[in-house]
Amino acid sequence: MSLWTYIIRRLLYVIPVVLGVCLVVFVLFNVVLGDPTQILLGKHATAAQMAEMRAELGLDQSWFIQYIDVVKSAFTFDFGRSWSTKQEIISMIKEGAIPSLTLSLPAFFIATVFSIVISLFVSFYRGGLLDKTIVLVCVGLMSVSSLVYILYGQWFFAYKLGLFEISGYEEGFPYFIPYVALPVIIWVIISLGPDVRFYRTVMLDEIYMDYVRTARAKGLSEKVILFKHVLKNAMIPIITYVIIQLPFLILGALLFESFFSIPGLGGMTLTAINSLDFPVIRAMTVLSAIAYIVFSVITDVLYTVVDPRVRLS
Amino acid sequence: MGSSNQKTKSKSLWIHAFDQIKRDKLAITALAIVCLYFLIAFLSWAGIIAADWNKEIGPSYAEPFGDYLLGLDLFGRSVFIKMIKGTEVAMSVGLLTGLISMVIGVTLGGIAGYFGGKVDEVIVWFYTVFSSIPNIMLLMAIAFVLGKGLMSVYLALGLTGWVGLCRLIRGEVIRHKDREYVQAASAIGGGDFRKLFKHILPNVLHLVIINFSLQFQSAIKSEVILSYLGLGVQGTPSWGTMIDDAKLELARGVWWQLAAATFAMFFVVLAFNILGDALRDALDPKLKGK
């Protein structure tokens, strides 16, 4: 298969997947959830009021038309208006994206660099006491709920010691830093466990390959082997792991944003859940799925360009 | 012939694995902890212990290590008994979620891998769609749509957890389906489903078990998040609701409810993680000799 046929086929496969995502969202929100007018208007709503509301929300249409509406919104990003704030959802999303990214991008970057460095270090001393201890510490770190890190960190470092702002947010470059510093630190600590474990496995998978044996046989030092050969070959799984996490950064960090009152997309989604704002929840589900699909296509295409072996399979 | 051959082969893998785990003190400790948690959960479920968790036994927010072992909560209820009751919820969430995603994952993965063709394409499409929606969104959407309560926690976590296993089983079944023992089974007249479930599946069972133990602990952790989001367990104490309560308590210096739930969760999740790793090392032939 030539490179271009593969890429085009991969791009075309996006269509059924997007249609499928819309189907899941449609089944969940429009079919299973049923008629939300009762919840929205309260117990004492008259039948006429409910009918009027249904017409306003487009719920009196046939299921097919409602499904087409969901699909349309996935391509036009026109998600309608929020039920509680009456704002256009897409403009709410545009507003929320920046605070979310000021938190999630630095956190993700620092966590990734840290984890890769630690995992290289650990693979250098593989099998030894240090390796075993660090792996155990990672598993230990993973065994505490992320909610506990946030709760305790906020209480201890911001409230008790007063080192950071407890909550809130200010826009603009240097001003947001005091507000996102603590969430970023907590984020890095939470990510270290799973990330170091993942990157360590990736490195160890490479270390037992034949080319490493060859490199050793010709007398290269363990450091050169690790940094020059192993790291280079481990780049493919590392890049995949990184790119595939990127779309989740747009969603921000639900828990962080709600605890630290950062006005981002995650916080917005939580508010929507608490106020039964279906269009916003639906929009966030569709949008994050689309982001994921786009990024996984990018990864796959990059793969084939970088590593010709992938195309064969 | 083929079937008896395969039996001795798979038996030796399990015995070998059991021997390896028996020698690993850490793994045995982890197994003991898991068994202990199951025992507590079972006794609590049967109503033998912690049945009176809702009883007021002292003043609001009494401190721990005095008259009351782990202190009392806002309503003067014992945090220790709530922790025990929470164990029941956590273990049931882990068990049922693991089972739901195991049944869906193994069935779909097995069918897709074995039959291939159009069936495979549909199932691959189906799990690609599911994995495209970020887990937390899907989880929230399902829990939200199903309404609050334990049942929707089971279903939401079960319905989001099967994709990884399905993908894994599909790949393994594809590798196994043309092997000689499967050909032998069809030579003696075994039907498709017999070959798939009776012959191929036992050979990929180790992946199911490893996945189950990891699924179990991740479900326990997700329950906490769902409880915080207000989509979790209602009416009975769970570690999630206890941690959620703590967000108002910490500022008043009440730390014992958070500590109790965190430690209860820490040991069982740690044990499952260690057990999962030990099982993988023991059962995955690809790792042998490393």
Interface residues (C-beta under 8 A of the other chain):
Chain A: P16 V17 G20 V21 L23 V24 V25 L28 F29 V32 L33 V139 G140 M142 S143 V144 S145 S146 L147 V148 L151 Y152 W155 Y159 L204 Y208 P247 F248 L251 L254 L255 F259 T269 L270 I273 N274 I281 M284 T285 S288 A289 Y292 I293 S296
Chain B: W125 F126 T128 V129 F130 S132 I133 P134 I136 M137 L138 M140 A141 I142 F144 V145 L146 Q217 K221 V224 I225 Y228 L229 G230 L231 W239 I243 D244 A246 K247 L250 A251 L258 T262 M265 F266 F267 V269 L270 N273 I274 D277 K290
